[in-house]
Amino acid sequence: MEKSVMVIGGGIAGIQASLDLAEQGYKVHIVEKAASIGGKMALLDKTFPTMDCAVCIFAPKMIETSRHHNINIITYSEVKAVKRESGDFKVTVWIKPRGVDPDVCIGCSQCNQVCPGKALDQFNENLMERKAIYRPFAQAVPNVFTIDYEACIGCRACERVCPVNAINVDDPGKDIELNVDAIILATGLETFDPSIITEYGYGRFKNVITALEMERMLSATGCTKGDLIRLSDEKHPKDVTFLHCVGSRSMKEGYPYCSSVCCMHATKEGILVKEHIPDVNVSLFYTDIRAFGKEFRAFVNRAQDEYGLNYIRTKPAEIREDPETGNLHFWYEETLTGNMVLHETELVILCTALVPSRDNAALAETLGVEVDEYGFFVKPDPIAAPLSTSREGIYVCGFSQSPKDIPDAIAEASGVASMVGSFIEKEATQ
Ligand SMILES: Cc1cc2nc3c(=O)[nH]c(=O)nc-3n(C[C@H](O)[C@H](O)[C@H](O)COP(=O)(O)OP(=O)(O)OC[C@H]3O[C@@H](n4cnc5c(N)ncnc54)[C@H](O)[C@@H]3O)c2cc1C
């Protein structure tokens, strides 16, 4: 009998686990809540420490996933209920109303061209608008359109123009049931909302942005097509400042743990800023530099020595804006001398805490597994079995297990695929 696995979350960890299992001959169902698989890696411009183009690594994996005969991708969907019956997991998956049949849509975009409804484009971190009927990004898998019902005005222009009758504006959504032998959790990360720390002015000052917004600005497919400008006046900044640990490593606001990738992604973005605008000053205000991966320290040294990035060990208290110029300034204490220094800059990038998917607690309850106080899935034996959850047959990998970068998420995904294979074979022989 065909053995099958459900992977919840179609980011790079879920994609890698699915590809490995599919190659081993298992049928894999990927349940992804967004309109496309891809996760956060789809938003990135380059990756540290090699500065490889993110999409060049990740698009071939997405295509392989979409074409693999053993992989069934179920996007715009969520797990609703799970029962264990004679060893199998019987999973009810809610496919949300998307108004477009993904098996029929040919991605021609005629619907998008006639759509009058507009909404903020979440893929571009809300920095630009998109139509109410949209494809999340050019390389989306599946490469189909979805109706955002909150922005849809109900004119049905899309339905009339669709050449293959893929659109049904009255789509009610549906439940499907799947029997699987094991489940992998790969629900990844979300970002901390920095407007909670009111002193930094995010949401009030146009030139205070987040690191993910910066990724979309630096990316050739992003909101400014790779042109690094200030949002207040569209000028190229001459001085750019990164603040590390915004909402992380804090006992006061946010989360006490280290998000693990921010020192490196700030360094990467700092180098990219220099490559876009060579005469710009770049300063990074850090707590301590956590460059613990292979070649990471050399990457930071190169940023300092070759690119002239200026690392300053301190945490500023409050950012103020000059309303005339849109420039930003703050006082900080030089921790080595105790001197107070006034820092003026034209653009501030907040490297926010990275947190597990906010749906994890509800999903954990549905699945009968545990999450910790922050929402990471709990491993009962973190040393000897770091990829197991508190329930037999349910495994975890990627950022939903603990903060980590892409190579570590991929390594864990391959590890979990191997464990799931062994688990299924063991169950079959019992
Ligand atoms: C600004 C920034 C820059 C970064 N730069 C780099 C870099 O240069 N190099 C590097 O190695 N790392 C970088 N990272 C870290 C990298 O993004 C993560 O390591 C990687 O995305 C983790 O992959 P993942 O699959 O575990 O999670 P994700 O990429 O978050 O994917 C999780 C997927 O699960 C889906 N999902 C969530 N909840 C559910 C649910 N309940 N049901 C169904 N689906 C669900 C999500 O929609 C998503 O598609 C960066 C991170 C940030 C924020």
The ligand as an ORCA input file, in Angstrom:
! r2SCAN-3c Opt
* xyz 0 1
  C      14.985     39.792      7.044
  C      15.440     38.359      7.009
  C      16.540     38.012      6.236
  C      17.018     36.698      6.241
  N      18.120     36.406      5.490
  C      18.618     35.152      5.513
  C      19.777     34.819      4.750
  O      20.332     35.655      4.036
  N      20.277     33.548      4.850
  C      19.700     32.605      5.657
  O      20.208     31.476      5.723
  N      18.563     32.879      6.361
  C      18.016     34.131      6.297
  N      16.875     34.408      7.004
  C      16.222     33.310      7.772
  C      15.327     32.449      6.846
  O      14.276     33.251      6.372
  C      14.795     31.234      7.618
  O      15.893     30.480      8.105
  C      13.961     30.305      6.723
  O      12.949     31.026      6.067
  C      13.325     29.199      7.585
  O      12.579     28.351      6.735
  P      11.271     27.593      7.250
  O      10.800     26.753      6.113
  O      11.550     26.934      8.547
  O      10.199     28.738      7.567
  P       9.408     29.759      6.594
  O      10.277     30.256      5.529
  O       8.806     30.770      7.515
  O       8.238     28.878      5.956
  C       7.148     28.423      6.747
  C       5.936     28.199      5.864
  O       4.873     27.624      6.663
  C       3.634     28.271      6.350
  N       2.753     28.136      7.526
  C       2.865     28.751      8.725
  N       1.892     28.338      9.568
  C       1.139     27.428      8.866
  C      -0.003     26.650      9.180
  N      -0.571     26.692     10.404
  N      -0.526     25.844      8.219
  C       0.032     25.787      6.981
  N       1.129     26.508      6.624
  C       1.668     27.308      7.560
  C       4.044     29.703      6.051
  O       3.040     30.353      5.281
  C       5.360     29.486      5.276
  O       5.122     29.296      3.893
  C      16.359     35.700      7.013
  C      15.220     36.046      7.758
  C      14.763     37.354      7.763
  C      13.536     37.709      8.573
*
